[in-house]
Amino acid sequence: MANNKSAKKRIKITRRNRAQNISYKSIIKTSIKHYQNKLKIYSEEPNLQNYLLSKEYLKKVFSNIDKATKRNVLHKNNASRKKSKLSSLLKKEHTD
């Protein structure tokens, strides 16, 4: 247990930051799942409308990843790797 005032404050701040980081990561995971569902729909029924819908969800995922990176929740290389993997999934489905 913390003994001085500054240590108690650091514990409080750490808890707050941890809750925010968990929230950002949860938003990213949820948006990736939504994107993967739209991608699955596109792979089952490939047409322009489903492709555009998948691309729109990909933009939302990218936006969420970039926000988390800006707030130092994700490392920039981790974010880049996630974005690359997700865009390659769409590209693979679109070329098949």
C-alpha positions in Angstrom: 0.0 0.0 0.0 1.2 3.5 -0.8 2.5 5.5 2.1 2.7 9.1 0.7 0.4 11.4 -1.1 2.1 11.3 -4.5 2.2 7.5 -4.5 -1.6 7.4 -3.8 -2.2 9.9 -6.6 -0.1 7.7 -9.0 -2.2 4.7 -8.1 -5.4 6.6 -8.8 -4.1 8.0 -12.1 -2.9 4.5 -13.1 -6.3 3.0 -12.5 -8.0 5.7 -14.5 -5.6 5.3 -17.4 -5.9 1.5 -17.4 -9.7 1.8 -17.6 -9.4 4.2 -20.6 -6.9 1.9 -22.3 -9.2 -1.1 -21.8 -12.1 0.9 -23.3 -10.1 1.9 -26.4 -8.9 -1.7 -26.9 -12.5 -3.0 -26.6 -13.7 -0.5 -29.2 -11.0 -1.7 -31.6 -11.8 -5.3 -31.1 -15.5 -4.7 -31.5 -15.0 -2.7 -34.7 -12.7 -5.4 -36.1 -15.4 -8.0 -35.5 -18.0 -5.9 -37.2 -15.6 -5.5 -40.2 -15.0 -9.2 -40.3 -18.7 -9.8 -40.4 -19.2 -7.4 -43.3 -16.2 -9.1 -45.0 -17.8 -12.5 -44.6 -21.0 -11.2 -46.1 -19.0 -9.8 -49.0 -17.2 -13.1 -49.6 -20.6 -15.0 -49.6 -22.2 -12.5 -51.9 -19.6 -10.5 -53.8 -21.2 -7.4 -55.3 -20.4 -3.7 -55.3 -22.7 -2.8 -52.5 -21.2 -5.3 -50.1 -17.7 -4.3 -51.2 -18.4 -0.6 -50.4 -19.9 -1.5 -47.1 -16.8 -3.6 -46.2 -14.6 -0.7 -47.2 -16.6 1.8 -45.1 -16.2 -0.4 -42.1 -12.5 -0.7 -42.8 -12.3 3.1 -42.6 -14.0 3.1 -39.2 -11.6 0.4 -37.9 -8.6 2.5 -39.2 -10.0 5.6 -37.5 -10.3 3.7 -34.2 -6.9 2.3 -34.4 -5.4 5.7 -35.2 -7.2 7.3 -32.2 -5.8 4.6 -29.9 -2.3 5.1 -31.4 -2.5 8.9 -30.9 -3.4 8.3 -27.2 -0.5 5.8 -26.8 -2.8 2.9 -26.2 -1.3 1.0 -29.1 2.3 1.2 -30.4 2.6 2.7 -33.9 4.1 -0.6 -35.2 1.3 -2.6 -33.7 -1.3 -0.3 -35.2 0.4 -0.5 -38.6 0.5 -4.3 -38.4 -3.2 -4.5 -37.6 -4.2 -2.1 -40.4 -2.0 -4.0 -42.9 -3.5 -7.3 -42.0 -7.1 -6.0 -42.2 -6.6 -4.3 -45.5 -5.0 -7.4 -47.0 -8.0 -9.4 -46.0 -10.3 -7.1 -48.1 -7.8 -7.1 -51.0 -7.7 -10.9 -50.9 -11.5 -11.2 -51.0 -11.8 -8.6 -53.7 -9.3 -10.3 -56.0 -10.8 -13.8 -55.6 
